[in-house]
């Protein structure tokens, strides 16, 4: 239940950023998704090399933090059909 709640809170926060400004929303989602994904990948590789006492919940939370911005960016990209305002202004 805690993971679902964390997912929903992130979903709401990223959606608010998207609704305020699509360009900022896309950048925040992409940056946060890649940073958290990189940290998760690095932690998993280190865990394979040498076992640590990091709880399993850390990896689940990092997975949620990595997946949520990707889900939000995908959803809003589908809603806007890839026709963002900031692309037309350029």
Rosetta blueprint (number, residue, H / E / L):
1 X L
2 X H
3 X H
4 X H
5 X H
6 X H
7 X H
8 X H
9 X H
10 X H
11 X H
12 X H
13 X H
14 X H
15 X H
16 X H
17 X H
18 X H
19 X H
20 X H
21 X L
22 X H
23 X H
24 X H
25 X H
26 X H
27 X H
28 X H
29 X H
30 X H
31 X H
32 X H
33 X H
34 X H
35 X H
36 X H
37 X H
38 X H
39 X H
40 X H
41 X H
42 X H
43 X H
44 X H
45 X H
46 X H
47 X H
48 X H
49 X H
50 X L
51 X L
52 X L
53 X L
54 X L
55 X L
56 X H
57 X H
58 X H
59 X H
60 X H
61 X H
62 X H
63 X H
64 X H
65 X H
66 X H
67 X H
68 X H
69 X H
70 X H
71 X H
72 X H
73 X H
74 X H
75 X H
76 X H
77 X H
78 X H
79 X H
80 X L
81 X L
82 X L
83 X L
84 X L
85 X H
86 X H
87 X H
88 X H
89 X H
90 X L
